Amino acid sequence: MGKKLRGKKKTFEKNFITFGGIFLLCLFAICFFTNNSLSSLNVDVEELKTKVRTQQESNQGLSMKINELASLENVNEVANNTGLAYNNSNIRIVNSR
């Protein structure tokens, strides 16, 4: 009876080691591919951050250009060049509510 129990133990141990090894191998493969895809996503995120930063700088430059073109000196210059007159008394301020 002792020999049968030992044979079952050895079979159980072999199966346990085999399935444990397969499990660890699969776990390693999953970790590897997950890490690879995470690295790829990080590269994409950094590229998008660079594009956003570039667009924000462009927007700031355009905003400054708009403010420059809308300045009172520029409006007077354009009015004088086109033969128009800037009459401050004709300007009405409308409050929107």
Backbone torsions as a table, in degrees:
resi	resn	phi	psi	omega
1	MET	NA	-33.2	179.8
2	GLY	-67.1	-34.5	-179.7
3	LYS	-69.0	-37.2	178.8
4	LYS	-64.4	-40.5	-179.8
5	LEU	-65.6	-39.2	178.6
6	ARG	-66.0	-38.6	178.5
7	GLY	-65.2	-40.2	177.5
8	LYS	-67.3	-36.1	178.9
9	LYS	-64.8	-43.9	-179.1
10	LYS	-63.9	-41.1	178.4
11	THR	-64.4	-42.9	178.6
12	PHE	-63.1	-43.0	179.7
13	GLU	-64.8	-41.5	178.0
14	LYS	-62.8	-45.3	178.9
15	ASN	-63.8	-41.2	-179.7
16	PHE	-63.1	-44.9	179.4
17	ILE	-65.9	-41.7	179.5
18	THR	-62.6	-50.9	-179.3
19	PHE	-68.2	-34.4	176.0
20	GLY	-63.9	-42.1	177.9
21	GLY	-65.0	-43.1	178.2
22	ILE	-63.3	-41.5	179.0
23	PHE	-62.2	-45.1	179.2
24	LEU	-64.9	-38.0	177.8
25	LEU	-63.8	-44.3	177.6
26	CYS	-64.7	-40.5	178.9
27	LEU	-62.6	-41.1	177.2
28	PHE	-62.5	-44.8	-179.7
29	ALA	-63.0	-42.1	179.4
30	ILE	-63.9	-44.2	178.3
31	CYS	-61.6	-41.2	-179.4
32	PHE	-63.0	-49.6	-178.1
33	PHE	-69.1	-34.5	177.2
34	THR	-66.2	-42.8	178.4
35	ASN	-64.3	-39.1	178.9
36	ASN	-63.3	-45.5	-179.7
37	SER	-69.3	-33.7	177.2
38	LEU	-65.1	-41.0	177.4
39	SER	-63.0	-40.6	178.6
40	SER	-63.3	-42.0	178.4
41	LEU	-65.4	-37.9	178.3
42	ASN	-63.6	-38.6	177.3
43	VAL	-63.9	-43.2	178.6
44	ASP	-62.4	-41.4	179.5
45	VAL	-63.1	-43.0	179.6
46	GLU	-65.1	-38.4	176.8
47	GLU	-63.1	-42.2	179.0
48	LEU	-66.3	-38.8	177.2
49	LYS	-61.7	-39.5	178.5
50	THR	-65.0	-42.0	178.5
51	LYS	-64.2	-41.5	179.8
52	VAL	-63.9	-44.2	179.8
53	ARG	-61.7	-42.5	178.8
54	THR	-63.5	-42.4	179.6
55	GLN	-66.4	-38.0	178.3
56	GLN	-64.4	-40.8	177.2
57	GLU	-64.0	-40.1	177.6
58	SER	-63.8	-42.5	178.9
59	ASN	-63.4	-39.7	178.4
60	GLN	-63.2	-42.7	178.7
61	GLY	-62.9	-42.1	179.0
62	LEU	-67.7	-35.8	178.1
63	SER	-64.0	-42.2	177.9
64	MET	-65.1	-38.9	178.9
65	LYS	-64.0	-41.1	177.8
66	ILE	-61.5	-46.6	179.3
67	ASN	-62.0	-37.8	178.4
68	GLU	-65.7	-44.0	-178.9
69	LEU	-71.2	-25.7	-178.9
70	ALA	-90.9	5.4	-179.0
71	SER	-68.6	155.0	-177.4
72	LEU	-61.7	-38.9	179.3
73	GLU	-62.3	-42.2	-179.6
74	ASN	-68.6	-39.0	178.4
75	VAL	-63.3	-43.5	177.9
76	ASN	-63.2	-40.6	180.0
77	GLU	-64.3	-44.9	178.9
78	VAL	-65.5	-40.2	178.9
79	ALA	-62.8	-43.8	179.5
80	ASN	-66.4	-39.1	-179.5
81	ASN	-68.2	-29.9	-178.4
82	THR	-96.5	3.1	176.8
83	GLY	83.8	18.5	178.2
84	LEU	-98.8	162.2	178.8
85	ALA	-117.7	140.9	178.6
86	TYR	-97.0	107.4	-178.5
87	ASN	-110.1	109.8	-175.6
88	ASN	-67.3	-25.9	-178.2
89	SER	-73.7	-18.3	178.4
90	ASN	-84.3	-3.9	-177.2
91	ILE	-86.9	128.3	178.1
92	ARG	-116.7	138.9	176.9
93	ILE	-99.2	125.1	-179.3
94	VAL	-110.5	123.2	176.8
95	ASN	-89.0	125.3	178.3
96	SER	-97.7	137.6	-179.3
97	ARG	-128.5	NA	NA
